[in-house]
């Protein structure tokens, strides 16, 4: 070892007596030495998320140990000892586990067929679009759609002339609907993984004399096993924590989401036991996210990705054409009722075209305000959420803050991804009842900000980390302030990402119900909670009409945002850098 290396090594070793003191000084010295803009942004974000994230969750935990103002384990003992609770929890694990596995399998073969076969391009594009369409509808709509498709007088039942051998209410209806709900996100995970699988290994496997089954395992299954696990866990998490689907189709098959809502919002609310149920919902969610974090390690890494075409196999391609046809029929038949029932006089007994239901919905005195309120909440959530996520991404990827400050942003994002929407809603109910935030639009915006933070934050931090690290320095050398450099250089080069972040927030805020079902009142109701209210009156024509309105709004927003993103991506980068 050279003398310079030895000296450098020794310089890094603090004396035994002053080790902790020096570390402490360094810890805070690095913080105070950072740019004032980053320190201010970090402090603002930490205080904000302590107020709108940590405090509500802590309130739920404290409430679970309170009874009549006294700290006790009575709520936990009472809840956990009830056979009904244990059965309900088992039901949740069973239906969520099965739906997660089925969704992951459906998504796996769909992703494989789109990347490893010679199915024509237009068919592949149509399948991609169809698989993503459920993302633009609130989950509560899926349950009603499944009933109107596979019920005794449903659309598919009428077309096939036969009923399903099982009841659509309860377990089987919940399972089918959960699969429809979770297939799109599972598909996105697996499709992205397959794009990075080298197809040349298929040729290598065939040359080595492997049989088709082994080739399939070695070249498709084994490289994506981590993504498959991630898709399963994600689907499980979404099904386990969703409220909209079980409230619409579960019937007497009780799961944890409906139990939490009934306990909190029933004729006789029980906040103590409700808090226990909320914490019980949180535990498997945390485990699911931990598995998601570690599943990526199972995937293969390639030094380069081949764009070689798939090998010719007519039998395989014909099989996938049939697979996509069946998948399209099932998904389309479920989604189609959303656009058919509002235009039918009385389904299925009077299947005559009418605009009466649409006119009734549109003529409702409050529908205009309701729609504008929903748009406003979604847009405001997108603006505030995008700003916070981008600022957190800046701290994470482009700041001189010490490592523990940057890790704080990761921890916040991870916590939001583990937090079920219903638990967040219950936390806000406990924390802000009786305050000026209660029954306001602001509390809905804050809930959406927290609930959907994780994905935009990852988008921002990833995009910012890939930018030239010296751009801000270049701007400073040219006489610009740091803030001006960021506005002139970083933000313009992040416009595509910012648009995508805004789009994610907007669409998710338009379809959410789990996080806000406890927080809306008559003056703050949005379209999704109005759908929940219409369920009590069995106004399914109005339910589908409002669902169609949400769907069309999200489609228009998606097309608009994607067009803006493409426009920004097509701009010459030289226009966005300092001259």
C-alpha positions in Angstrom: 0.0 0.0 0.0 1.4 3.4 -0.9 2.1 6.1 1.7 -0.6 8.4 0.4 -3.2 5.6 0.7 -2.0 4.7 4.2 -2.3 8.4 5.2 -5.7 8.7 3.8 -6.8 5.5 5.5 -5.5 6.6 8.9 -7.1 10.0 8.5 -10.5 8.2 8.3 -10.0 6.5 11.7 -11.1 8.8 14.5 -9.6 8.5 18.0 -11.4 6.2 20.4 -12.2 8.9 22.8 -13.7 11.3 20.3 -15.3 9.0 17.9 -19.0 9.6 18.7 -18.4 13.3 19.2 -16.7 13.7 15.8 -19.5 11.7 14.1 -22.1 13.9 15.7 -20.3 17.0 14.7 -19.9 15.7 11.1 -23.5 14.7 11.0 -24.9 18.1 11.7 -22.0 20.0 10.1 -22.8 18.4 6.8 -26.4 19.4 7.2 -25.6 23.1 8.1 -23.0 23.2 5.3 -25.7 22.3 2.7 -27.4 24.8 0.5 -30.0 26.9 2.3 -32.6 26.0 -0.4 -32.2 22.3 0.2 -32.2 22.7 4.0 -35.4 24.8 3.8 -37.1 22.3 1.4 -36.1 19.3 3.6 -37.4 20.9 6.8 -40.7 21.9 5.1 -41.2 18.4 3.7 -40.3 16.7 7.0 -42.7 19.0 9.0 -45.4 18.5 6.3 -45.2 14.7 6.3 -44.9 14.6 10.1 -48.2 16.4 10.2 -50.1 14.6 7.4 -48.5 11.1 7.6 -46.8 10.3 10.9 -49.3 12.0 13.1 -52.4 10.4 11.7 -50.9 6.9 11.7 -49.6 7.4 15.3 -53.2 8.5 16.2 -54.6 5.2 15.0 -52.1 3.3 17.0 -52.8 5.3 20.2 -56.5 5.0 19.6 -56.2 1.2 19.5 -55.0 1.2 23.1 -57.6 3.7 24.4 -60.9 2.9 26.0 -62.8 5.5 27.9 -59.7 7.6 28.0 -57.6 4.9 29.7 -54.7 3.1 28.1 -55.5 -0.6 27.9 -55.3 -3.8 25.9 -59.0 -4.3 26.1 -59.6 -3.3 22.4 -57.0 -5.7 21.2 -58.2 -8.6 23.4 -61.8 -8.1 22.4 -61.2 -7.8 18.7 -58.6 -10.6 18.4 -60.7 -13.0 20.5 -63.8 -12.7 18.3 -64.2 -15.7 16.0 -65.9 -13.4 13.4 -62.7 -11.3 13.2 -60.5 -14.3 12.7 -62.8 -15.6 10.0 -62.9 -12.3 8.3 -59.1 -12.0 8.4 -58.8 -15.5 6.9 -61.3 -14.6 4.2 -59.2 -11.6 3.3 -56.0 -13.6 3.0 -57.7 -16.4 1.0 -59.4 -14.2 -1.6 -56.5 -11.8 -1.9 -53.9 -14.6 -2.2 -55.9 -16.4 -4.9 -56.7 -13.2 -6.9 -53.0 -12.2 -6.6 -51.8 -15.6 -8.0 -54.4 -15.6 -10.8 -53.7 -12.0 -11.8 -50.0 -12.6 -11.9 -50.4 -15.7 -14.1 -52.8 -13.9 -16.5 -50.4 -10.9 -16.6 -47.4 -13.2 -17.1 -48.7 -14.9 -20.2 -50.1 -11.6 -21.6 -46.6 -10.0 -21.2 -44.9 -13.1 -22.6 -47.3 -13.1 -25.6 -46.6 -9.4 -26.3 -42.8 -9.8 -26.2 -41.9 -13.4 -27.2 -44.3 -14.1 -30.0 -44.9 -13.0 -33.6 -48.5 -11.9 -33.0 -49.1 -8.9 -35.3 -48.3 -5.4 -34.0 -51.9 -4.1 -34.1 -53.2 -7.0 -32.0 -50.4 -6.4 -29.5 -51.3 -2.7 -29.3 -55.0 -3.5 -28.8 -54.3 -6.0 -26.1 -52.0 -3.5 -24.2 -54.7 -0.8 -24.4 -57.5 -3.2 -23.2 -55.4 -4.4 -20.3 -54.9 -0.9 -19.0 -58.5 0.4 -19.4 -59.6 -0.8 -16.0 -57.1 1.7 -14.5 -59.4 4.5 -15.5 -62.4 3.3 -13.5 -63.0 3.4 -9.8 -62.7 0.0 -8.2 -66.3 0.2 -6.8 -67.6 0.1 -10.4 -65.9 -3.3 -11.1 -68.2 -5.1 -8.6 -71.4 -3.7 -10.2 -70.0 -4.4 -13.7 -69.3 -8.0 -12.8 -72.8 -8.5 -11.4 -74.3 -7.0 -14.6 -72.1 -9.2 -16.7 -72.1 -12.6 -15.0 -75.2 -12.3 -12.8 -78.4 -14.3 -13.4 -79.6 -11.8 -16.0 -76.1 -10.4 -16.9 -74.8 -9.6 -20.3 -72.5 -12.6 -20.6 -75.1 -14.9 -19.1 -77.6 -13.7 -21.8 -75.0 -14.1 -24.6 -74.0 -17.6 -23.6 -77.4 -18.7 -22.5 -76.1 -20.2 -19.3 -75.4 -19.2 -15.8 -72.2 -19.5 -14.0 -72.1 -22.7 -11.8 -71.3 -20.5 -8.8 -73.0 -17.5 -7.2 -71.6 -14.2 -8.3 -72.3 -12.7 -4.9 -69.8 -13.4 -2.2 -66.4 -15.2 -2.6 -66.6 -15.9 -6.4 -67.8 -12.5 -7.3 -65.1 -10.9 -5.1 -62.4 -13.2 -6.6 -63.4 -12.4 -10.2 -63.6 -8.6 -9.5 -60.3 -8.5 -7.7 -58.6 -10.2 -10.6 -60.1 -7.6 -13.0 -58.8 -4.9 -10.7 -55.3 -6.2 -10.1 -54.4 -7.6 -13.6 -53.5 -4.1 -15.0 -50.8 -3.2 -12.4 -49.5 -6.8 -12.5 -49.2 -6.6 -16.2 -47.3 -3.3 -16.1 -44.7 -4.9 -13.8 -44.3 -8.1 -15.8 -44.4 -6.4 -19.2 -41.6 -4.0 -18.2 -39.6 -7.0 -17.0 -40.0 -8.9 -20.2 -38.8 -5.9 -22.2 -35.4 -6.4 -20.5 -35.2 -10.2 -21.2 -32.7 -11.1 -23.9 -34.5 -13.2 -26.5 -31.3 -14.5 -28.0 -31.2 -17.1 -25.3 -34.2 -18.8 -26.9 -32.0 -19.6 -29.9 -29.2 -20.8 -27.6 -31.6 -23.1 -25.7 -32.9 -24.6 -29.0 -29.4 -25.1 -30.3 -28.5 -26.9 -27.1 -31.4 -29.3 -27.7 -33.7 -28.2 -24.8 -37.3 -29.3 -25.1 -39.9 -26.5 -25.4 -40.9 -26.7 -21.8 -37.3 -26.3 -20.5 -36.7 -23.5 -23.1 -39.7 -21.7 -21.8 -38.5 -22.1 -18.2 -34.9 -21.0 -18.8 -35.6 -18.1 -21.2 -38.8 -16.7 -19.9 -39.8 -17.9 -16.4 -36.4 -17.9 -14.6 -35.3 -14.4 -15.7 -38.7 -12.9 -14.6 -39.3 -14.8 -11.4 -38.6 -11.7 -9.4 -41.1 -9.7 -11.4 -43.6 -12.4 -11.0 -43.3 -12.4 -7.3 -43.5 -8.6 -7.3 -46.7 -8.8 -9.5 -48.2 -11.3 -7.1 -47.4 -9.3 -4.0 -48.6 -6.1 -5.6 -51.9 -7.7 -6.6 -52.3 -9.2 -3.1 -51.7 -5.9 -1.5 -54.2 -4.1 -3.7 -56.9 -6.7 -3.2 -56.3 -7.0 0.5 -56.6 -3.2 1.1 -59.3 -2.2 -1.4 -62.7 -1.1 -0.2 -64.7 -0.4 -3.4 -64.9 -4.0 -4.6 -65.9 -5.8 -1.4 -68.6 -3.2 -0.6 -70.2 -3.7 -4.0 -70.0 -7.5 -4.6 -68.8 -9.3 -1.5 -72.3 -9.8 0.0 -72.1 -11.9 3.2 -68.5 -12.8 2.6 -66.9 -10.4 5.1 -63.3 -9.2 4.5 -61.2 -6.7 6.5 -62.0 -3.7 4.4 -65.8 -3.9 4.9 -65.4 -4.9 8.5 -63.3 -1.7 9.1 -65.9 0.5 7.4 -68.8 -1.1 9.3 -67.0 -0.8 12.6 -66.2 2.9 12.0 -69.3 4.1 10.2 -72.0 1.8 11.5 -75.1 2.8 13.5 -72.9 2.5 16.7 -69.3 3.4 15.8 -66.6 1.6 17.7 -63.4 3.7 17.2 -61.3 1.5 19.5 -62.0 -1.7 17.8 -61.9 0.1 14.4 -58.3 1.3 15.2 -57.3 -2.3 16.0 -58.7 -3.5 12.7 -56.9 -0.7 10.9 -53.6 -1.8 12.4 -54.3 -5.4 11.5 -54.8 -4.2 7.9 -51.4 -2.5 8.1 -49.3 -5.5 9.2 -49.7 -7.6 6.0 -49.4 -4.5 3.9 -45.9 -3.8 5.4 -44.9 -7.4 4.8 -46.1 -7.2 1.2 -44.1 -4.1 0.5 -41.0 -5.6 2.1 -41.4 -8.6 -0.2 -41.7 -6.2 -3.2 -38.5 -4.5 -2.2 -36.6 -7.8 -2.1 -38.2 -9.5 -5.1 -36.2 -7.5 -7.6 -33.0 -9.4 -6.5 -34.4 -12.6 -8.1 -34.3 -11.1 -11.6 -31.5 -11.6 -14.0 -29.3 -8.8 -15.2 -28.1 -8.6 -18.8 -25.1 -6.5 -20.0 -27.1 -5.8 -23.2 -30.6 -6.4 -24.4 -31.2 -8.1 -27.8 -33.9 -6.7 -30.1 -33.9 -9.8 -32.2 -37.3 -10.9 -33.4 -39.1 -13.9 -31.8 -38.5 -17.3 -33.3 -41.1 -18.6 -35.7 -43.7 -20.9 -34.1 -47.1 -20.9 -35.7 -48.7 -23.2 -33.1 -47.5 -20.9 -30.3 -48.7 -17.8 -32.0 -52.1 -19.3 -32.8 -52.4 -20.2 -29.1 -51.7 -16.7 -28.0 -54.2 -15.3 -30.6 -56.8 -17.5 -28.9 -55.6 -16.4 -25.4 -55.8 -12.7 -26.3 -59.3 -13.3 -27.8 -60.6 -14.9 -24.7 -59.0 -12.3 -22.5 -60.4 -9.5 -24.6 -63.9 -11.0 -24.5 -63.9 -11.3 -20.7 -62.5 -7.8 -20.1 -64.6 -6.2 -22.7 -67.8 -7.9 -21.5 -67.2 -6.5 -18.0 -66.3 -3.0 -19.2 -69.1 -2.9 -21.8 -71.9 -2.9 -19.3 -70.7 0.4 -18.0 -71.5 1.9 -21.4 -74.6 -0.1 -22.1 -76.7 0.0 -19.0 -77.1 3.8 -18.8 -78.6 3.7 -22.3 -81.0 0.9 -21.7 -84.6 1.6 -20.4 -84.6 -1.2 -17.8 -81.9 -3.9 -18.0 -82.5 -6.7 -18.9 -86.3 -6.7 -19.1 -86.7 -3.6 -21.3 -83.6 -3.6 -23.5 -84.6 -0.5 -25.5 -82.3 2.4 -26.2 -83.0 5.5 -24.2 -81.3 8.7 -23.1 -83.6 9.2 -20.1 -81.1 7.9 -17.5 -78.3 10.2 -18.9 -80.7 13.1 -18.9 -81.7 12.4 -15.3 -78.1 12.3 -14.1 -77.1 15.4 -16.0 -80.2 17.3 -14.9 -79.5 16.7 -11.2 -79.0 20.0 -9.6 -75.7 19.1 -8.0 -74.1 17.1 -10.7 -72.2 20.1 -12.2 -70.8 21.1 -8.9 -70.0 17.5 -8.1 -68.1 17.0 -11.3 -66.2 20.2 -11.0 -65.4 19.5 -7.4 -64.0 16.1 -8.4 -61.9 17.6 -11.2 -60.7 20.4 -8.9 -59.7 18.0 -6.1 -57.8 15.8 -8.6 -56.1 18.7 -10.2 -55.1 20.3 -6.9 -53.9 16.9 -5.6 -51.8 16.6 -8.8 -50.3 20.1 -8.4 -49.4 19.8 -4.8 -48.4 16.2 -5.0 -46.2 16.8 -8.0 -44.5 19.7 -6.4 -43.8 17.8 -3.2 -42.6 14.7 -5.0 -40.3 16.7 -7.2 -38.9 18.6 -4.3 -38.2 15.3 -2.5 -36.7 13.9 -5.6 -34.4 16.9 -5.9 -33.2 16.4 -2.3 -32.7 12.7 -3.0 -30.8 12.9 -6.3 -29.3 16.4 -6.8 -28.6 17.9 -3.4 -25.5 18.2 -1.2 -27.5 17.1 1.9 -26.0 14.4 4.1 -27.0 10.8 3.4 -29.4 10.6 6.3 -31.4 13.5 5.0 -31.8 11.9 1.6 -32.7 8.6 3.2 -35.5 10.4 5.0 -37.2 11.1 1.7 -36.9 7.4 0.8 -38.4 6.4 4.1 -41.3 8.7 3.6 -42.0 7.3 0.2 -41.7 3.7 1.5 -44.1 4.5 4.3 -46.7 5.9 1.9 -46.4 2.8 -0.3 -47.1 0.5 2.7 -50.0 2.5 4.0 -53.5 1.2 2.9 -55.8 4.0 1.8 -58.4 3.0 4.4 -55.9 3.2 7.2 -54.9 6.6 6.1 -58.5 7.7 6.0 -59.1 6.3 9.5 -56.0 8.2 10.7 -57.3 11.4 9.2 -60.7 10.8 10.8 -59.1 10.4 14.3 -56.4 13.2 13.9 -58.4 16.0 12.3 -62.0 15.5 13.5 -63.1 18.7 15.3 -60.4 20.8 13.5 -60.7 23.3 10.7 -59.7 20.6 8.3 -62.7 18.4 8.9 -65.2 18.2 6.0 -63.0 20.3 3.7 -61.6 19.8 0.3 -58.1 20.4 1.7 -58.2 17.2 3.7 -59.0 15.2 0.6 -56.1 16.9 -1.2 -53.7 16.0 1.6 -55.0 12.5 1.7 -54.4 12.1 -2.0 -51.0 13.7 -1.7 -49.9 11.1 0.8 -51.7 8.1 -0.7 -50.2 8.4 -4.2 -46.7 9.9 -3.4 -44.5 6.8 -3.9 -44.7 6.4 -7.7 -44.3 10.1 -8.6 -41.4 10.3 -6.1 -39.6 7.4 -7.8 -40.2 8.9 -11.2 -38.7 12.2 -10.1 -35.7 10.8 -8.3 -34.9 8.4 -11.2 -35.2 11.1 -13.8 -33.2 13.6 -11.8 -30.4 11.2 -11.0 -29.8 10.6 -14.8 -29.3 14.3 -15.6 -25.8 15.8 -15.9 -24.5 16.4 -12.4 -22.7 19.6 -13.5 -25.6 21.6 -15.0 -26.3 23.6 -11.8 -22.5 24.3 -11.5 -22.4 25.5 -15.1 -25.3 27.9 -14.5 -23.6 29.2 -11.3 -20.3 29.8 -13.2 -22.3 31.8 -15.8 -23.6 34.1 -13.0 -27.0 32.6 -12.4 -28.3 32.0 -8.9 -29.0 28.4 -7.9 -32.7 28.9 -8.1 -32.5 30.5 -11.5 -30.3 27.6 -12.7 -32.9 25.1 -11.5 -35.7 27.0 -13.2 -33.7 27.4 -16.5 -32.1 24.0 -16.6 -33.4 21.3 -14.3 -37.2 22.0 -14.6 -37.2 22.3 -18.4 -35.3 19.0 -18.8 -37.8 17.4 -16.4 -41.0 18.6 -18.1 -41.8 15.1 -19.5 -41.4 13.5 -16.1 -43.4 16.3 -14.4 -46.2 15.8 -16.9 -46.2 12.1 -16.2 -46.2 12.7 -12.4 -49.1 15.1 -12.7 -51.0 12.5 -14.8 -50.4 9.8 -12.2 -51.7 11.9 -9.4 -54.7 13.2 -11.4 -56.0 9.8 -12.6 -55.5 8.1 -9.3 -57.2 10.9 -7.5 -60.2 10.7 -9.8 -60.8 7.0 -9.1 -59.8 6.7 -5.5 -62.4 5.8 -2.8 -60.6 3.9 0.0 -58.6 6.9 1.3 -61.5 9.4 1.2 -64.6 7.4 2.1 -64.2 8.4 5.8 -63.5 12.1 5.0 -66.2 13.4 2.7 -69.5 15.0 3.6 -72.4 16.5 1.8 -70.4 19.6 0.8 -67.2 17.7 -0.1 -68.6 14.7 -1.9 -66.8 13.6 -5.1 -67.9 11.3 -7.9 -66.6 8.1 -6.3 -68.2 8.7 -3.0 -71.5 9.6 -4.7 -71.3 6.2 -6.4 -71.0 4.7 -3.0 -74.1 6.6 -1.9 -76.1 5.6 -4.9 -75.5 1.9 -4.0 -78.0 2.3 -1.1 -80.7 3.4 -3.5 -79.8 0.7 -6.1 -79.5 3.4 -8.8 -77.2 1.3 -11.0 -78.0 3.3 -14.1 -76.8 6.4 -12.4 -73.8 4.5 -11.0 -72.7 3.5 -14.4 -73.4 6.9 -15.9 -71.1 8.5 -13.3 -68.5 5.8 -13.8 -68.6 6.5 -17.5 -68.1 10.1 -16.8 -65.0 9.3 -14.7 -63.7 7.0 -17.4 -64.1 9.5 -20.2 -62.5 12.2 -18.1 -59.5 10.1 -17.4 -59.1 9.0 -21.0 -59.2 12.6 -22.2 -56.7 13.5 -19.5 -54.4 10.6 -20.4 -54.5 11.5 -24.1 -53.8 15.2 -23.3 -51.0 14.5 -20.9 -49.4 11.9 -23.2 -49.5 14.4 -26.1 -47.9 17.1 -23.9 -45.2 14.6 -22.8 -44.4 13.6 -26.4 -44.2 17.2 -27.3 -41.8 17.9 -24.6 -39.7 14.8 -25.3 -39.4 15.8 -28.9 -37.9 19.2 -28.1 -34.2 19.6 -28.8 -32.3 19.4 -25.5 -30.0 22.2 -26.6 -32.9 24.6 -26.2 -33.2 23.6 -22.5 -29.5 23.9 -21.5 -27.7 27.1 -20.7 -26.0 28.8 -23.6 
